Amino acid sequence: MSLTAISKRKNTKARIISGFMYSLCVIFTGFILSLLLWVVGYLIKIGWQSVTVAFFTQVQIPYGAEGYPGGMLNGLLGTLVLVGMAAVVGIPIGMLAGIFLSEYGANSKLSSPVRFVADVLAGVPSIVVGILGYELLVVPIGNYNGWAGALTLAFIMVPIVARTTEEMLRLVPHSYREASIALGATKARTILRVVVPSAAGSLITGVMLALARVAGETAPLLFTALGSRLLTVNPNQPFPSLTKQIYDYATGPYEAQKRMAWAGILVLISLIFVFNLSVRLIARSKHGTA
């Protein structure tokens, strides 16, 4: 057999294997997308009929009272406040830790322990974080409160943001740093004006993942914020949240509450999707005009 025939045979075999692997990728991608569409379609089918104006304008109404079951305004507002408070604490700490690991920790003895601790904390079950928040924040204060819930969510956010920030900053070419320093910029100025803006889109994606993670948490809030039927923004008292209200309704005995729970799940997923999409579009537009 000539070398040409052998080469053609190898090329044919390689094309067959490549086509087979490509087909597998397409099949499993379609399978995952079909599961996603099935879940979303199921949520829309069950939850959409309970998404009314009252859902967004009324608070939780007890069984037997006029207007039962009311809406989830207190839970929606409470979740937005809790996630906002958690972001104010968790995002700066996580990003600064990630910047340290990426830009300053190359020759530091702290980098490996910090990275290891961040990886461990990212995998800690949220209920464990909730119990920790109960012991450290609820017991000393003497009552459930919104501060404890927000700080517990921030604790969950920090390792996710830190590791994402580190990995995204490492993707920025070193030539950017060298060029900035060669022009006389300090290292700190190089990081703030060159490195971070270059990875802004990826950093925002990491932050969104962290926000989406804590926005859907229930277990930590059971031990810290607890929940409330009242429309309140006072973090010194038990604080409402959409996930806690969904949990209460889904495990309750009344069918009307169960339907409201499905509506709450649909609204929560929709809010996270819209928020993620909006931020990504804004980040892309700013990156394109930079």
QUIMO-V945969 format. One record per pair of residues at least 6 apart in sequence whose ideal C-beta (glycine too) atoms are under 8 Angstrom apart, sorted by the first residue. I is the first residue (numbers start at 1). J is the second residue. Records with the same first field share a line. If there is no record, write none. Layout:
I->J ; J
//
This chain:
40->269
43->262 ; 265 ; 266 ; 269
44->266
46->259 ; 262
47->259 ; 262 ; 263 ; 264 ; 265 ; 266 ; 267
48->263 ; 266
49->259 ; 263
50->259 ; 260 ; 262 ; 263
51->263 ; 266 ; 267
52->71
54->67 ; 70 ; 71
55->71 ; 72 ; 73 ; 260 ; 263 ; 267
56->71 ; 72 ; 73 ; 76
57->71 ; 73
58->67 ; 70 ; 71 ; 73
59->70 ; 71 ; 72 ; 73 ; 74 ; 229 ; 230 ; 231
60->69 ; 70 ; 71 ; 72 ; 74 ; 75 ; 229 ; 245
61->67 ; 68 ; 69 ; 70
62->68 ; 229
63->69 ; 254 ; 257
68->256
69->249 ; 254 ; 256 ; 257 ; 260
71->260
72->242 ; 245 ; 260 ; 263 ; 264 ; 267
73->231
74->228 ; 229 ; 230 ; 231 ; 232 ; 240 ; 245
75->240 ; 241 ; 242 ; 243 ; 244 ; 245 ; 246 ; 264
76->242 ; 267
77->231 ; 233 ; 240
78->146 ; 225 ; 228 ; 232 ; 239 ; 240 ; 241 ; 242
79->215 ; 241 ; 242 ; 243 ; 268
81->146 ; 150 ; 233 ; 235 ; 239
82->146 ; 149 ; 150 ; 153 ; 221 ; 225 ; 239 ; 241
83->153 ; 211 ; 214 ; 215
85->146 ; 147 ; 150 ; 154 ; 235
86->150 ; 151 ; 153 ; 154 ; 157 ; 214
87->154 ; 157 ; 207 ; 211
89->150 ; 151 ; 154
90->153 ; 154 ; 155 ; 156 ; 157 ; 158 ; 161 ; 210 ; 214
91->157 ; 161 ; 207 ; 210
93->154 ; 158 ; 161 ; 162
94->157 ; 158 ; 159 ; 160 ; 161 ; 162 ; 165 ; 210
95->161 ; 162 ; 165 ; 203
97->114 ; 118 ; 158 ; 161 ; 162 ; 165 ; 166
98->161 ; 162 ; 163 ; 164 ; 165 ; 166 ; 168 ; 169
99->165 ; 166 ; 169 ; 191 ; 196
100->108 ; 110 ; 111 ; 114
101->111 ; 114 ; 115 ; 162 ; 165 ; 166
102->165 ; 166 ; 169 ; 170
103->169 ; 187 ; 191 ; 195
105->111 ; 114 ; 115
115->163 ; 166
117->159
118->158 ; 159 ; 162 ; 163
119->159 ; 163
121->155 ; 158 ; 159
122->159 ; 160 ; 163
125->219
126->156 ; 217 ; 219 ; 220
127->219 ; 220 ; 223
129->152 ; 155 ; 156 ; 220
130->152 ; 219 ; 220 ; 221 ; 222 ; 223 ; 224
131->223
132->152 ; 155
133->148 ; 149 ; 151 ; 152 ; 155 ; 220 ; 223 ; 224
134->148 ; 223 ; 224
137->145 ; 147 ; 148 ; 151 ; 152 ; 224
138->144 ; 145 ; 148 ; 223 ; 224
141->147 ; 148
143->237 ; 238
144->224 ; 225 ; 226 ; 237 ; 238 ; 239
145->224 ; 225 ; 235 ; 236 ; 237 ; 238 ; 239
146->225 ; 234 ; 235 ; 236 ; 237 ; 238 ; 239
147->235 ; 236
148->224 ; 225
149->220 ; 221 ; 224 ; 225 ; 239 ; 241
150->225 ; 235
151->224
152->220 ; 221 ; 223 ; 224
153->214 ; 217 ; 220 ; 221
154->214
156->210 ; 213 ; 214 ; 217 ; 220
157->210 ; 211 ; 213 ; 214
160->206 ; 209 ; 210 ; 213
161->206 ; 207 ; 210
164->202 ; 203 ; 205 ; 206 ; 207 ; 209 ; 210
165->203 ; 206
168->199 ; 202 ; 203 ; 206
169->195 ; 196 ; 199 ; 203
171->199 ; 202
172->195 ; 198 ; 199
176->194 ; 195 ; 198
177->190 ; 194 ; 195
180->189 ; 190 ; 193 ; 194
181->187 ; 190
185->193 ; 194
196->203
197->290
200->283 ; 286 ; 287
201->280 ; 283 ; 284 ; 287
204->279 ; 280 ; 283
205->280
208->275 ; 276 ; 279 ; 280
211->272 ; 275
212->272 ; 276
215->243 ; 268 ; 271 ; 272
216->243 ; 268 ; 272
217->243
218->241 ; 243 ; 244 ; 246 ; 247
221->227 ; 241 ; 243 ; 244
222->244 ; 247
225->238 ; 239 ; 240 ; 241 ; 244
226->238 ; 239 ; 244
227->238 ; 239 ; 240 ; 241 ; 244 ; 245 ; 248
228->237 ; 238 ; 239 ; 240
229->240
230->240
231->240
232->239 ; 240
242->264 ; 267 ; 268
243->268
245->264
246->261 ; 264 ; 265 ; 268
248->257
249->257 ; 258 ; 260 ; 261 ; 264
250->257 ; 258 ; 261
252->258
//
